[in-house]
Amino acid sequence: MTNPTIAQKSPYAVEVEAGKTYYWCACGKSVKQPFCDGSHKGSEFAPVKYTASQSTTIFFCGCKHTHKAPLCDGSHLKL
């Protein structure tokens, strides 16, 4: 498996709305980080769907190496 591009070595803090669906970029190539813009096409990567259960601040992974996609698990601290 190919490693994703590291978009940044820190999470993206995003205000999400309850009931709204977001598509997190897993490849790291999107110019609309942390969200998918279709840049993964032709690769083995696919966006990860996230539906907010409540309106709050979510920390989406920026390094793309999380084991809890799409949320940050601190993996960027080991890169």
CNS distance restraints for C-alpha pairs under 8 A (distance, minus, plus):
assign (resid   1 and name CA) (resid  44 and name CA) 7.92 0.50 0.50
assign (resid   2 and name CA) (resid  44 and name CA) 7.82 0.50 0.50
assign (resid   4 and name CA) (resid  26 and name CA) 6.98 0.50 0.50
assign (resid   4 and name CA) (resid  27 and name CA) 4.74 0.50 0.50
assign (resid   4 and name CA) (resid  28 and name CA) 5.78 0.50 0.50
assign (resid   4 and name CA) (resid  64 and name CA) 6.23 0.50 0.50
assign (resid   4 and name CA) (resid  65 and name CA) 7.45 0.50 0.50
assign (resid   5 and name CA) (resid  27 and name CA) 5.99 0.50 0.50
assign (resid   5 and name CA) (resid  28 and name CA) 4.55 0.50 0.50
assign (resid   5 and name CA) (resid  29 and name CA) 6.32 0.50 0.50
assign (resid   5 and name CA) (resid  63 and name CA) 7.56 0.50 0.50
assign (resid   5 and name CA) (resid  64 and name CA) 7.19 0.50 0.50
assign (resid   6 and name CA) (resid  28 and name CA) 5.68 0.50 0.50
assign (resid   6 and name CA) (resid  62 and name CA) 6.95 0.50 0.50
assign (resid   6 and name CA) (resid  63 and name CA) 4.54 0.50 0.50
assign (resid   6 and name CA) (resid  64 and name CA) 6.06 0.50 0.50
assign (resid   7 and name CA) (resid  28 and name CA) 5.10 0.50 0.50
assign (resid   7 and name CA) (resid  29 and name CA) 7.06 0.50 0.50
assign (resid   7 and name CA) (resid  33 and name CA) 7.53 0.50 0.50
assign (resid   7 and name CA) (resid  62 and name CA) 5.64 0.50 0.50
assign (resid   7 and name CA) (resid  63 and name CA) 5.62 0.50 0.50
assign (resid   7 and name CA) (resid  64 and name CA) 7.33 0.50 0.50
assign (resid   8 and name CA) (resid  62 and name CA) 5.09 0.50 0.50
assign (resid   8 and name CA) (resid  63 and name CA) 5.30 0.50 0.50
assign (resid   9 and name CA) (resid  62 and name CA) 6.09 0.50 0.50
assign (resid   9 and name CA) (resid  63 and name CA) 5.15 0.50 0.50
assign (resid   9 and name CA) (resid  76 and name CA) 5.23 0.50 0.50
assign (resid   9 and name CA) (resid  77 and name CA) 7.61 0.50 0.50
assign (resid   9 and name CA) (resid  79 and name CA) 7.91 0.50 0.50
assign (resid  10 and name CA) (resid  61 and name CA) 7.16 0.50 0.50
assign (resid  10 and name CA) (resid  62 and name CA) 5.49 0.50 0.50
assign (resid  10 and name CA) (resid  63 and name CA) 6.60 0.50 0.50
assign (resid  10 and name CA) (resid  76 and name CA) 6.29 0.50 0.50
assign (resid  11 and name CA) (resid  59 and name CA) 5.60 0.50 0.50
assign (resid  11 and name CA) (resid  60 and name CA) 5.49 0.50 0.50
assign (resid  11 and name CA) (resid  61 and name CA) 4.75 0.50 0.50
assign (resid  11 and name CA) (resid  62 and name CA) 4.67 0.50 0.50
assign (resid  11 and name CA) (resid  63 and name CA) 7.38 0.50 0.50
assign (resid  11 and name CA) (resid  72 and name CA) 6.01 0.50 0.50
assign (resid  12 and name CA) (resid  34 and name CA) 6.63 0.50 0.50
assign (resid  12 and name CA) (resid  58 and name CA) 7.94 0.50 0.50
assign (resid  12 and name CA) (resid  59 and name CA) 5.34 0.50 0.50
assign (resid  12 and name CA) (resid  60 and name CA) 5.07 0.50 0.50
assign (resid  12 and name CA) (resid  61 and name CA) 6.40 0.50 0.50
assign (resid  12 and name CA) (resid  62 and name CA) 6.03 0.50 0.50
assign (resid  13 and name CA) (resid  57 and name CA) 6.31 0.50 0.50
assign (resid  13 and name CA) (resid  58 and name CA) 5.70 0.50 0.50
assign (resid  13 and name CA) (resid  59 and name CA) 4.55 0.50 0.50
assign (resid  13 and name CA) (resid  60 and name CA) 6.47 0.50 0.50
assign (resid  14 and name CA) (resid  57 and name CA) 5.40 0.50 0.50
assign (resid  14 and name CA) (resid  58 and name CA) 5.32 0.50 0.50
assign (resid  14 and name CA) (resid  59 and name CA) 6.32 0.50 0.50
assign (resid  14 and name CA) (resid  60 and name CA) 7.28 0.50 0.50
assign (resid  15 and name CA) (resid  55 and name CA) 7.16 0.50 0.50
assign (resid  15 and name CA) (resid  56 and name CA) 5.66 0.50 0.50
assign (resid  15 and name CA) (resid  57 and name CA) 4.40 0.50 0.50
assign (resid  15 and name CA) (resid  58 and name CA) 6.33 0.50 0.50
assign (resid  16 and name CA) (resid  20 and name CA) 7.39 0.50 0.50
assign (resid  16 and name CA) (resid  52 and name CA) 6.42 0.50 0.50
assign (resid  16 and name CA) (resid  54 and name CA) 7.65 0.50 0.50
assign (resid  16 and name CA) (resid  55 and name CA) 5.38 0.50 0.50
assign (resid  16 and name CA) (resid  56 and name CA) 5.64 0.50 0.50
assign (resid  16 and name CA) (resid  57 and name CA) 6.10 0.50 0.50
assign (resid  16 and name CA) (resid  58 and name CA) 6.72 0.50 0.50
assign (resid  17 and name CA) (resid  52 and name CA) 6.24 0.50 0.50
assign (resid  17 and name CA) (resid  54 and name CA) 6.36 0.50 0.50
assign (resid  17 and name CA) (resid  55 and name CA) 4.28 0.50 0.50
assign (resid  17 and name CA) (resid  56 and name CA) 6.92 0.50 0.50
assign (resid  18 and name CA) (resid  51 and name CA) 7.74 0.50 0.50
assign (resid  18 and name CA) (resid  52 and name CA) 4.95 0.50 0.50
assign (resid  18 and name CA) (resid  53 and name CA) 5.13 0.50 0.50
assign (resid  18 and name CA) (resid  54 and name CA) 4.01 0.50 0.50
assign (resid  18 and name CA) (resid  55 and name CA) 4.54 0.50 0.50
assign (resid  18 and name CA) (resid  56 and name CA) 7.93 0.50 0.50
assign (resid  19 and name CA) (resid  51 and name CA) 6.12 0.50 0.50
assign (resid  19 and name CA) (resid  52 and name CA) 5.36 0.50 0.50
assign (resid  19 and name CA) (resid  53 and name CA) 5.89 0.50 0.50
assign (resid  19 and name CA) (resid  54 and name CA) 7.00 0.50 0.50
assign (resid  20 and name CA) (resid  51 and name CA) 5.64 0.50 0.50
assign (resid  20 and name CA) (resid  52 and name CA) 5.76 0.50 0.50
assign (resid  21 and name CA) (resid  49 and name CA) 6.86 0.50 0.50
assign (resid  21 and name CA) (resid  50 and name CA) 5.60 0.50 0.50
assign (resid  21 and name CA) (resid  51 and name CA) 4.20 0.50 0.50
assign (resid  21 and name CA) (resid  52 and name CA) 6.46 0.50 0.50
assign (resid  22 and name CA) (resid  35 and name CA) 7.26 0.50 0.50
assign (resid  22 and name CA) (resid  49 and name CA) 5.88 0.50 0.50
assign (resid  22 and name CA) (resid  50 and name CA) 5.11 0.50 0.50
assign (resid  22 and name CA) (resid  51 and name CA) 6.15 0.50 0.50
assign (resid  22 and name CA) (resid  52 and name CA) 7.94 0.50 0.50
assign (resid  23 and name CA) (resid  35 and name CA) 5.60 0.50 0.50
assign (resid  23 and name CA) (resid  36 and name CA) 5.80 0.50 0.50
assign (resid  23 and name CA) (resid  47 and name CA) 5.66 0.50 0.50
assign (resid  23 and name CA) (resid  48 and name CA) 5.39 0.50 0.50
assign (resid  23 and name CA) (resid  49 and name CA) 4.65 0.50 0.50
assign (resid  23 and name CA) (resid  50 and name CA) 6.12 0.50 0.50
assign (resid  24 and name CA) (resid  33 and name CA) 7.96 0.50 0.50
assign (resid  24 and name CA) (resid  34 and name CA) 5.78 0.50 0.50
assign (resid  24 and name CA) (resid  35 and name CA) 4.39 0.50 0.50
assign (resid  24 and name CA) (resid  36 and name CA) 5.53 0.50 0.50
assign (resid  24 and name CA) (resid  47 and name CA) 5.40 0.50 0.50
assign (resid  24 and name CA) (resid  48 and name CA) 5.09 0.50 0.50
assign (resid  24 and name CA) (resid  49 and name CA) 6.46 0.50 0.50
assign (resid  24 and name CA) (resid  50 and name CA) 7.27 0.50 0.50
assign (resid  24 and name CA) (resid  60 and name CA) 7.65 0.50 0.50
assign (resid  24 and name CA) (resid  70 and name CA) 6.11 0.50 0.50
assign (resid  25 and name CA) (resid  29 and name CA) 7.67 0.50 0.50
assign (resid  25 and name CA) (resid  30 and name CA) 6.50 0.50 0.50
assign (resid  25 and name CA) (resid  33 and name CA) 6.85 0.50 0.50
assign (resid  25 and name CA) (resid  34 and name CA) 5.75 0.50 0.50
assign (resid  25 and name CA) (resid  35 and name CA) 4.81 0.50 0.50
assign (resid  25 and name CA) (resid  36 and name CA) 4.24 0.50 0.50
assign (resid  25 and name CA) (resid  37 and name CA) 7.61 0.50 0.50
assign (resid  25 and name CA) (resid  46 and name CA) 7.49 0.50 0.50
assign (resid  25 and name CA) (resid  47 and name CA) 5.05 0.50 0.50
assign (resid  25 and name CA) (resid  48 and name CA) 6.81 0.50 0.50
assign (resid  26 and name CA) (resid  36 and name CA) 7.70 0.50 0.50
assign (resid  26 and name CA) (resid  45 and name CA) 6.27 0.50 0.50
assign (resid  26 and name CA) (resid  46 and name CA) 6.27 0.50 0.50
assign (resid  26 and name CA) (resid  47 and name CA) 5.46 0.50 0.50
assign (resid  26 and name CA) (resid  48 and name CA) 6.78 0.50 0.50
assign (resid  26 and name CA) (resid  64 and name CA) 5.85 0.50 0.50
assign (resid  26 and name CA) (resid  70 and name CA) 7.87 0.50 0.50
assign (resid  27 and name CA) (resid  39 and name CA) 7.82 0.50 0.50
assign (resid  27 and name CA) (resid  40 and name CA) 5.94 0.50 0.50
assign (resid  27 and name CA) (resid  45 and name CA) 5.66 0.50 0.50
assign (resid  27 and name CA) (resid  46 and name CA) 7.32 0.50 0.50
assign (resid  27 and name CA) (resid  47 and name CA) 7.84 0.50 0.50
assign (resid  27 and name CA) (resid  64 and name CA) 6.98 0.50 0.50
assign (resid  28 and name CA) (resid  33 and name CA) 7.70 0.50 0.50
assign (resid  28 and name CA) (resid  62 and name CA) 7.83 0.50 0.50
assign (resid  28 and name CA) (resid  63 and name CA) 7.53 0.50 0.50
assign (resid  28 and name CA) (resid  64 and name CA) 6.36 0.50 0.50
assign (resid  29 and name CA) (resid  39 and name CA) 5.88 0.50 0.50
assign (resid  29 and name CA) (resid  40 and name CA) 7.03 0.50 0.50
assign (resid  30 and name CA) (resid  34 and name CA) 7.54 0.50 0.50
assign (resid  30 and name CA) (resid  35 and name CA) 6.94 0.50 0.50
assign (resid  30 and name CA) (resid  36 and name CA) 5.69 0.50 0.50
assign (resid  30 and name CA) (resid  37 and name CA) 5.38 0.50 0.50
assign (resid  30 and name CA) (resid  38 and name CA) 7.06 0.50 0.50
assign (resid  30 and name CA) (resid  39 and name CA) 5.47 0.50 0.50
assign (resid  30 and name CA) (resid  40 and name CA) 7.76 0.50 0.50
assign (resid  31 and name CA) (resid  37 and name CA) 6.96 0.50 0.50
assign (resid  32 and name CA) (resid  36 and name CA) 6.55 0.50 0.50
assign (resid  32 and name CA) (resid  37 and name CA) 6.23 0.50 0.50
assign (resid  33 and name CA) (resid  62 and name CA) 7.87 0.50 0.50
assign (resid  34 and name CA) (resid  60 and name CA) 6.72 0.50 0.50
assign (resid  34 and name CA) (resid  61 and name CA) 7.47 0.50 0.50
assign (resid  34 and name CA) (resid  62 and name CA) 6.57 0.50 0.50
assign (resid  36 and name CA) (resid  47 and name CA) 6.12 0.50 0.50
assign (resid  40 and name CA) (resid  44 and name CA) 7.58 0.50 0.50
assign (resid  40 and name CA) (resid  45 and name CA) 5.79 0.50 0.50
assign (resid  40 and name CA) (resid  46 and name CA) 6.50 0.50 0.50
assign (resid  41 and name CA) (resid  45 and name CA) 7.78 0.50 0.50
assign (resid  48 and name CA) (resid  69 and name CA) 7.23 0.50 0.50
assign (resid  48 and name CA) (resid  70 and name CA) 6.43 0.50 0.50
assign (resid  50 and name CA) (resid  70 and name CA) 7.28 0.50 0.50
assign (resid  58 and name CA) (resid  71 and name CA) 7.52 0.50 0.50
assign (resid  59 and name CA) (resid  71 and name CA) 5.86 0.50 0.50
assign (resid  59 and name CA) (resid  72 and name CA) 5.90 0.50 0.50
assign (resid  60 and name CA) (resid  70 and name CA) 5.71 0.50 0.50
assign (resid  60 and name CA) (resid  71 and name CA) 4.47 0.50 0.50
assign (resid  60 and name CA) (resid  72 and name CA) 5.39 0.50 0.50
assign (resid  61 and name CA) (resid  65 and name CA) 7.67 0.50 0.50
assign (resid  61 and name CA) (resid  66 and name CA) 6.45 0.50 0.50
assign (resid  61 and name CA) (resid  69 and name CA) 7.18 0.50 0.50
assign (resid  61 and name CA) (resid  70 and name CA) 5.95 0.50 0.50
assign (resid  61 and name CA) (resid  71 and name CA) 5.12 0.50 0.50
assign (resid  61 and name CA) (resid  72 and name CA) 4.10 0.50 0.50
assign (resid  61 and name CA) (resid  73 and name CA) 7.46 0.50 0.50
assign (resid  62 and name CA) (resid  72 and name CA) 7.40 0.50 0.50
assign (resid  62 and name CA) (resid  76 and name CA) 7.92 0.50 0.50
assign (resid  63 and name CA) (resid  75 and name CA) 7.56 0.50 0.50
assign (resid  63 and name CA) (resid  76 and name CA) 5.73 0.50 0.50
assign (resid  65 and name CA) (resid  75 and name CA) 6.10 0.50 0.50
assign (resid  65 and name CA) (resid  76 and name CA) 7.18 0.50 0.50
assign (resid  66 and name CA) (resid  70 and name CA) 7.36 0.50 0.50
assign (resid  66 and name CA) (resid  71 and name CA) 7.10 0.50 0.50
assign (resid  66 and name CA) (resid  72 and name CA) 5.90 0.50 0.50
assign (resid  66 and name CA) (resid  73 and name CA) 5.61 0.50 0.50
assign (resid  66 and name CA) (resid  74 and name CA) 7.20 0.50 0.50
assign (resid  66 and name CA) (resid  75 and name CA) 5.49 0.50 0.50
assign (resid  66 and name CA) (resid  76 and name CA) 7.85 0.50 0.50
assign (resid  67 and name CA) (resid  73 and name CA) 6.76 0.50 0.50
assign (resid  67 and name CA) (resid  75 and name CA) 7.81 0.50 0.50
assign (resid  68 and name CA) (resid  72 and name CA) 6.79 0.50 0.50
assign (resid  68 and name CA) (resid  73 and name CA) 6.23 0.50 0.50
assign (resid  74 and name CA) (resid  78 and name CA) 7.84 0.50 0.50
assign (resid  75 and name CA) (resid  79 and name CA) 7.07 0.50 0.50
